[in-house]
Amino acid sequence: MTARKIVVTGAAGLVGQNLVARLKGRPDIELVGIDKHAANVALFRKVHPDVTIIEADVSQPGPWTDSLAGADAVVINQAQIGGLVEDEFTANNVRATEVILDAMRRHGIGYFVGISSSVVNSLADDFYTRSKTAQEQLFVESGIPHVVLRPTLMFGWFDRKHLGWLRRFMDRTPVFPIPGDGNYPRQPLYVGDFVSVIAASLDTRATGVHDISGHDKIAYGELIATIHDIVKPRARLVHIPYHVFWGLLWLYARFNAKPPFTTSQLEALVIPEVFPVVDWPGTFGVPRTPLRQAPDETFLDPAYGRIVLEF
């Protein structure tokens, strides 16, 4: 059997690491990862020593593009999610996608999975939302067969941001603040389910644009309480006024160039919105992990549950 070569950009991040962890044992697939984050690439090599990864900035053309030769498909997965500088979002979400698509055309690669975000449907207006919207337009205009997947907020193994960072913060502080009453509806998506959708897309060459949302709606405060109940950290959950929370984040960002949680993310958090619940398990033929089971797998897994990526 000749293995299909699959190239994954952003391979050392949350989605990439999870995808590789679940695909690397398949004899019909040869994986090649690309990522620019040196520390996380080093971690990737330690966790997945049997998988090739190239340390490179895909927003810049270079020798890394040669790794696409002979590929069956590419998972366009690199992303700038947080930060305070607009050009970082433009470089990693827009320019990088332009360079990857150009390299795909030169190598005659006939399919890709484009990882977008549910924010393109949201009320938020920030650097991330605008750059992901522009990225989707590049997907559409590429002329290459593809599928676009729009996940909601994800959590799971290797989560360096969002719920993963919040879970670790619970171990570092005696008090864990929740803004306001915490009654902000969320639809978290287990990344294990999301990478199953990616794998199914690669197998079937699915097309179209698909919202991949969490099926279970839960208030942010309740979600934090669920994680707290599972990991039993030292922190005590305390509700604080929204404006106080915002001010603390603003102050923290004055002393940290890469804050793990920003005022713009807080503003997006409290927007009362939900996303369409689509039957992606039926569409892609993958099972859905119940919300209460997924945090157990995330935080208590002996192999991957304690691995932490850098920001």
TIDREN-953621 format. One record per residue (C-alpha): residue number from 1; residue in three letters; chain; x, y, z. Coordinates in pm, whole numbers, plus 50000, padded with zeros to 5 digits. Example, Ala and Ser with C-alpha at 12.3 -4.5 7.8 and 13.67 -1.06 7.14 Angstrom:
! residues 2
[1, "Ala", "A", [51230, 49550, 50780]];
[2, "Ser", "A", [51367, 49894, 50714]];
END
This chain:
! residues 311
[1, "Met", "A", [50000, 50000, 50000]];
[2, "Thr", "A", [50131, 50343, 49904]];
[3, "Ala", "A", [50074, 50591, 50185]];
[4, "Arg", "A", [49907, 50922, 50104]];
[5, "Lys", "A", [50123, 51218, 50199]];
[6, "Ile", "A", [49936, 51474, 50408]];
[7, "Val", "A", [50103, 51807, 50493]];
[8, "Val", "A", [49975, 51988, 50802]];
[9, "Thr", "A", [50063, 52353, 50862]];
[10, "Gly", "A", [50046, 52479, 51218]];
[11, "Ala", "A", [50126, 52121, 51311]];
[12, "Ala", "A", [50270, 52200, 51654]];
[13, "Gly", "A", [49958, 52383, 51776]];
[14, "Leu", "A", [49636, 52260, 51934]];
[15, "Val", "A", [49463, 52118, 51626]];
[16, "Gly", "A", [49783, 52003, 51457]];
[17, "Gln", "A", [49914, 51809, 51756]];
[18, "Asn", "A", [49577, 51642, 51810]];
[19, "Leu", "A", [49542, 51554, 51442]];
[20, "Val", "A", [49890, 51402, 51430]];
[21, "Ala", "A", [49832, 51210, 51755]];
[22, "Arg", "A", [49527, 51043, 51603]];
[23, "Leu", "A", [49654, 50988, 51247]];
[24, "Lys", "A", [50017, 50888, 51292]];
[25, "Gly", "A", [49933, 50524, 51350]];
[26, "Arg", "A", [49753, 50484, 51018]];
[27, "Pro", "A", [49964, 50289, 50766]];
[28, "Asp", "A", [49788, 50455, 50472]];
[29, "Ile", "A", [49902, 50806, 50568]];
[30, "Glu", "A", [50245, 50973, 50570]];
[31, "Leu", "A", [50236, 51293, 50774]];
[32, "Val", "A", [50457, 51598, 50733]];
[33, "Gly", "A", [50415, 51890, 50972]];
[34, "Ile", "A", [50523, 52252, 50937]];
[35, "Asp", "A", [50529, 52508, 51218]];
[36, "Lys", "A", [50735, 52815, 51307]];
[37, "His", "A", [50715, 52802, 51687]];
[38, "Ala", "A", [51056, 52666, 51790]];
[39, "Ala", "A", [50962, 52547, 52139]];
[40, "Asn", "A", [50646, 52374, 52025]];
[41, "Val", "A", [50827, 52218, 51729]];
[42, "Ala", "A", [51080, 52076, 51977]];
[43, "Leu", "A", [50792, 51941, 52185]];
[44, "Phe", "A", [50634, 51792, 51873]];
[45, "Arg", "A", [50956, 51606, 51796]];
[46, "Lys", "A", [50962, 51468, 52149]];
[47, "Val", "A", [50596, 51362, 52149]];
[48, "His", "A", [50586, 51242, 51787]];
[49, "Pro", "A", [50943, 51127, 51708]];
[50, "Asp", "A", [50816, 50917, 51418]];
[51, "Val", "A", [50665, 51213, 51230]];
[52, "Thr", "A", [50860, 51464, 51019]];
[53, "Ile", "A", [50817, 51829, 51112]];
[54, "Ile", "A", [50979, 52131, 50949]];
[55, "Glu", "A", [51041, 52449, 51146]];
[56, "Ala", "A", [50949, 52733, 50910]];
[57, "Asp", "A", [50740, 53048, 50882]];
[58, "Val", "A", [50483, 52970, 50614]];
[59, "Ser", "A", [50404, 53338, 50564]];
[60, "Gln", "A", [50739, 53356, 50381]];
[61, "Pro", "A", [50824, 53150, 50070]];
[62, "Gly", "A", [51123, 52927, 50128]];
[63, "Pro", "A", [51268, 52576, 50108]];
[64, "Trp", "A", [50979, 52444, 50319]];
[65, "Thr", "A", [50756, 52463, 50011]];
[66, "Asp", "A", [50953, 52168, 49867]];
[67, "Ser", "A", [50794, 51947, 50133]];
[68, "Leu", "A", [50462, 51980, 49950]];
[69, "Ala", "A", [50597, 51787, 49650]];
[70, "Gly", "A", [50402, 51467, 49603]];
[71, "Ala", "A", [50143, 51553, 49867]];
[72, "Asp", "A", [49791, 51421, 49829]];
[73, "Ala", "A", [49640, 51700, 50040]];
[74, "Val", "A", [49723, 51988, 50273]];
[75, "Val", "A", [49555, 52082, 50598]];
[76, "Ile", "A", [49581, 52463, 50612]];
[77, "Asn", "A", [49577, 52498, 50985]];
[78, "Gln", "A", [49823, 52768, 51092]];
[79, "Ala", "A", [49652, 53050, 51281]];
[80, "Gln", "A", [49715, 53361, 51485]];
[81, "Ile", "A", [49442, 53342, 51749]];
[82, "Gly", "A", [49543, 53591, 52015]];
[83, "Gly", "A", [49766, 53895, 52040]];
[84, "Leu", "A", [49768, 54272, 52027]];
[85, "Val", "A", [49936, 54341, 51691]];
[86, "Glu", "A", [49722, 54340, 51376]];
[87, "Asp", "A", [50008, 54255, 51141]];
[88, "Glu", "A", [50062, 53923, 51322]];
[89, "Phe", "A", [49707, 53821, 51233]];
[90, "Thr", "A", [49751, 53939, 50875]];
[91, "Ala", "A", [50081, 53754, 50835]];
[92, "Asn", "A", [49979, 53423, 50990]];
[93, "Asn", "A", [49617, 53401, 50876]];
[94, "Val", "A", [49620, 53581, 50540]];
[95, "Arg", "A", [49969, 53607, 50389]];
[96, "Ala", "A", [50061, 53256, 50499]];
[97, "Thr", "A", [49750, 53118, 50331]];
[98, "Glu", "A", [49840, 53299, 50009]];
[99, "Val", "A", [50189, 53146, 50012]];
[100, "Ile", "A", [50059, 52795, 50088]];
[101, "Leu", "A", [49799, 52806, 49812]];
[102, "Asp", "A", [50058, 52930, 49564]];
[103, "Ala", "A", [50290, 52643, 49660]];
[104, "Met", "A", [50002, 52396, 49621]];
[105, "Arg", "A", [49935, 52519, 49268]];
[106, "Arg", "A", [50303, 52486, 49174]];
[107, "His", "A", [50313, 52129, 49303]];
[108, "Gly", "A", [49979, 52032, 49153]];
[109, "Ile", "A", [49814, 51937, 49482]];
[110, "Gly", "A", [49446, 51882, 49423]];
[111, "Tyr", "A", [49281, 51912, 49765]];
[112, "Phe", "A", [49302, 52093, 50096]];
[113, "Val", "A", [49117, 52120, 50424]];
[114, "Gly", "A", [49088, 52486, 50524]];
[115, "Ile", "A", [49057, 52544, 50896]];
[116, "Ser", "A", [48851, 52857, 50947]];
[117, "Ser", "A", [48658, 52966, 51257]];
[118, "Ser", "A", [48304, 53023, 51375]];
[119, "Val", "A", [48399, 53386, 51437]];
[120, "Val", "A", [48324, 53461, 51072]];
[121, "Asn", "A", [47957, 53418, 51173]];
[122, "Ser", "A", [47987, 53608, 51500]];
[123, "Leu", "A", [47916, 53963, 51611]];
[124, "Ala", "A", [48278, 54017, 51711]];
[125, "Asp", "A", [48488, 54270, 51516]];
[126, "Asp", "A", [48855, 54225, 51593]];
[127, "Phe", "A", [49186, 54139, 51426]];
[128, "Tyr", "A", [49116, 53765, 51443]];
[129, "Thr", "A", [48766, 53786, 51298]];
[130, "Arg", "A", [48869, 54010, 51011]];
[131, "Ser", "A", [49174, 53801, 50922]];
[132, "Lys", "A", [48983, 53472, 50926]];
[133, "Thr", "A", [48714, 53621, 50705]];
[134, "Ala", "A", [48982, 53729, 50457]];
[135, "Gln", "A", [49136, 53382, 50474]];
[136, "Glu", "A", [48807, 53218, 50381]];
[137, "Gln", "A", [48786, 53440, 50076]];
[138, "Leu", "A", [49127, 53311, 49970]];
[139, "Phe", "A", [49000, 52954, 50007]];
[140, "Val", "A", [48703, 53028, 49785]];
[141, "Glu", "A", [48912, 53203, 49519]];
[142, "Ser", "A", [49188, 52938, 49516]];
[143, "Gly", "A", [49040, 52726, 49238]];
[144, "Ile", "A", [49153, 52413, 49428]];
[145, "Pro", "A", [48893, 52160, 49554]];
[146, "His", "A", [48859, 52197, 49929]];
[147, "Val", "A", [48643, 52188, 50236]];
[148, "Val", "A", [48616, 52474, 50486]];
[149, "Leu", "A", [48559, 52383, 50851]];
[150, "Arg", "A", [48446, 52649, 51100]];
[151, "Pro", "A", [48495, 52523, 51456]];
[152, "Thr", "A", [48370, 52700, 51765]];
[153, "Leu", "A", [48586, 52745, 52077]];
[154, "Met", "A", [48788, 52426, 52115]];
[155, "Phe", "A", [48949, 52246, 52404]];
[156, "Gly", "A", [49138, 51922, 52445]];
[157, "Trp", "A", [49490, 51784, 52459]];
[158, "Phe", "A", [49766, 52042, 52404]];
[159, "Asp", "A", [49532, 52337, 52472]];
[160, "Arg", "A", [49767, 52626, 52548]];
[161, "Lys", "A", [49492, 52889, 52538]];
[162, "His", "A", [49129, 52910, 52637]];
[163, "Leu", "A", [49020, 52625, 52864]];
[164, "Gly", "A", [49366, 52469, 52887]];
[165, "Trp", "A", [49523, 52791, 53013]];
[166, "Leu", "A", [49229, 52853, 53247]];
[167, "Arg", "A", [49264, 52503, 53389]];
[168, "Arg", "A", [49634, 52557, 53462]];
[169, "Phe", "A", [49563, 52899, 53608]];
[170, "Met", "A", [49342, 52725, 53862]];
[171, "Asp", "A", [49654, 52554, 54000]];
[172, "Arg", "A", [49855, 52877, 54024]];
[173, "Thr", "A", [49617, 53103, 54210]];
[174, "Pro", "A", [49405, 53080, 54527]];
[175, "Val", "A", [49121, 53267, 54355]];
[176, "Phe", "A", [48984, 53210, 54004]];
[177, "Pro", "A", [48783, 53512, 53881]];
[178, "Ile", "A", [48469, 53474, 53671]];
[179, "Pro", "A", [48349, 53797, 53503]];
[180, "Gly", "A", [48003, 53908, 53610]];
[181, "Asp", "A", [47749, 53634, 53666]];
[182, "Gly", "A", [47926, 53401, 53420]];
[183, "Asn", "A", [47601, 53344, 53235]];
[184, "Tyr", "A", [47752, 53373, 52886]];
[185, "Pro", "A", [47642, 53089, 52656]];
[186, "Arg", "A", [47925, 52890, 52501]];
[187, "Gln", "A", [47935, 52590, 52270]];
[188, "Pro", "A", [48280, 52442, 52332]];
[189, "Leu", "A", [48397, 52186, 52080]];
[190, "Tyr", "A", [48613, 51892, 52179]];
[191, "Val", "A", [48918, 51903, 51954]];
[192, "Gly", "A", [48924, 51523, 51942]];
[193, "Asp", "A", [48592, 51536, 51759]];
[194, "Phe", "A", [48710, 51816, 51533]];
[195, "Val", "A", [49019, 51631, 51414]];
[196, "Ser", "A", [48797, 51330, 51344]];
[197, "Val", "A", [48605, 51558, 51106]];
[198, "Ile", "A", [48934, 51663, 50944]];
[199, "Ala", "A", [49037, 51300, 50903]];
[200, "Ala", "A", [48699, 51212, 50750]];
[201, "Ser", "A", [48732, 51508, 50511]];
[202, "Leu", "A", [49072, 51385, 50397]];
[203, "Asp", "A", [48937, 51035, 50340]];
[204, "Thr", "A", [48627, 51140, 50145]];
[205, "Arg", "A", [48751, 51467, 49992]];
[206, "Ala", "A", [48452, 51645, 50133]];
[207, "Thr", "A", [48367, 51988, 49997]];
[208, "Gly", "A", [48159, 52287, 50103]];
[209, "Val", "A", [48160, 52508, 50410]];
[210, "His", "A", [48066, 52345, 50738]];
[211, "Asp", "A", [48001, 52493, 51080]];
[212, "Ile", "A", [48145, 52250, 51334]];
[213, "Ser", "A", [47995, 52371, 51659]];
[214, "Gly", "A", [47973, 52215, 52000]];
[215, "His", "A", [47632, 52053, 52034]];
[216, "Asp", "A", [47599, 52124, 52405]];
[217, "Lys", "A", [47523, 52481, 52511]];
[218, "Ile", "A", [47664, 52570, 52851]];
[219, "Ala", "A", [47715, 52893, 53043]];
[220, "Tyr", "A", [48078, 52997, 53075]];
[221, "Gly", "A", [48057, 52994, 53455]];
[222, "Glu", "A", [47908, 52644, 53454]];
[223, "Leu", "A", [48180, 52522, 53219]];
[224, "Ile", "A", [48450, 52657, 53451]];
[225, "Ala", "A", [48275, 52492, 53746]];
[226, "Thr", "A", [48272, 52160, 53556]];
[227, "Ile", "A", [48648, 52178, 53494]];
[228, "His", "A", [48700, 52278, 53856]];
[229, "Asp", "A", [48505, 51972, 53968]];
[230, "Ile", "A", [48715, 51740, 53749]];
[231, "Val", "A", [49065, 51864, 53831]];
[232, "Lys", "A", [49001, 51977, 54189]];
[233, "Pro", "A", [49256, 52263, 54190]];
[234, "Arg", "A", [49357, 52490, 54477]];
[235, "Ala", "A", [49168, 52791, 54338]];
[236, "Arg", "A", [48833, 52905, 54469]];
[237, "Leu", "A", [48587, 53032, 54209]];
[238, "Val", "A", [48491, 53397, 54266]];
[239, "His", "A", [48266, 53622, 54055]];
[240, "Ile", "A", [48395, 53977, 54004]];
[241, "Pro", "A", [48237, 54272, 53819]];
[242, "Tyr", "A", [48300, 54276, 53446]];
[243, "His", "A", [48460, 54622, 53442]];
[244, "Val", "A", [48705, 54518, 53716]];
[245, "Phe", "A", [48800, 54207, 53519]];
[246, "Trp", "A", [48848, 54416, 53203]];
[247, "Gly", "A", [49071, 54661, 53391]];
[248, "Leu", "A", [49288, 54383, 53531]];
[249, "Leu", "A", [49338, 54238, 53182]];
[250, "Trp", "A", [49422, 54581, 53045]];
[251, "Leu", "A", [49677, 54636, 53319]];
[252, "Tyr", "A", [49831, 54292, 53271]];
[253, "Ala", "A", [49875, 54360, 52898]];
[254, "Arg", "A", [50085, 54668, 52982]];
[255, "Phe", "A", [50350, 54438, 53131]];
[256, "Asn", "A", [50314, 54130, 52907]];
[257, "Ala", "A", [50357, 54153, 52530]];
[258, "Lys", "A", [50174, 53823, 52478]];
[259, "Pro", "A", [49894, 53806, 52735]];
[260, "Pro", "A", [49711, 53470, 52742]];
[261, "Phe", "A", [49374, 53643, 52766]];
[262, "Thr", "A", [49305, 53992, 52633]];
[263, "Thr", "A", [49037, 54258, 52675]];
[264, "Ser", "A", [48915, 54192, 52319]];
[265, "Gln", "A", [48873, 53824, 52399]];
[266, "Leu", "A", [48680, 53917, 52714]];
[267, "Glu", "A", [48457, 54144, 52507]];
[268, "Ala", "A", [48393, 53857, 52265]];
[269, "Leu", "A", [48329, 53620, 52555]];
[270, "Val", "A", [48034, 53815, 52694]];
[271, "Ile", "A", [47855, 53859, 52360]];
[272, "Pro", "A", [47531, 53661, 52404]];
[273, "Glu", "A", [47541, 53445, 52096]];
[274, "Val", "A", [47511, 53082, 51996]];
[275, "Phe", "A", [47604, 52907, 51675]];
[276, "Pro", "A", [47399, 52672, 51457]];
[277, "Val", "A", [47394, 52314, 51578]];
[278, "Val", "A", [47466, 52120, 51261]];
[279, "Asp", "A", [47458, 51743, 51224]];
[280, "Trp", "A", [47828, 51716, 51150]];
[281, "Pro", "A", [47844, 51371, 51314]];
[282, "Gly", "A", [47599, 51249, 51050]];
[283, "Thr", "A", [47756, 51447, 50764]];
[284, "Phe", "A", [48109, 51323, 50828]];
[285, "Gly", "A", [48026, 50988, 50989]];
[286, "Val", "A", [48206, 51056, 51315]];
[287, "Pro", "A", [48075, 51011, 51671]];
[288, "Arg", "A", [48030, 51304, 51908]];
[289, "Thr", "A", [48192, 51296, 52252]];
[290, "Pro", "A", [47950, 51403, 52531]];
[291, "Leu", "A", [48052, 51732, 52691]];
[292, "Arg", "A", [48093, 51583, 53039]];
[293, "Gln", "A", [48316, 51303, 52905]];
[294, "Ala", "A", [48542, 51526, 52695]];
[295, "Pro", "A", [48697, 51725, 52986]];
[296, "Asp", "A", [48778, 51396, 53159]];
[297, "Glu", "A", [48966, 51278, 52851]];
[298, "Thr", "A", [49130, 51619, 52814]];
[299, "Phe", "A", [49266, 51674, 53162]];
[300, "Leu", "A", [49307, 51320, 53298]];
[301, "Asp", "A", [49461, 51140, 52997]];
[302, "Pro", "A", [49793, 50989, 53112]];
[303, "Ala", "A", [49971, 51033, 52778]];
[304, "Tyr", "A", [49866, 51380, 52662]];
[305, "Gly", "A", [49662, 51535, 52943]];
[306, "Arg", "A", [49951, 51721, 53107]];
[307, "Ile", "A", [50144, 51834, 52799]];
[308, "Val", "A", [50158, 52212, 52777]];
[309, "Leu", "A", [50240, 52411, 52464]];
[310, "Glu", "A", [50405, 52753, 52480]];
[311, "Phe", "A", [50228, 53071, 52373]];
END
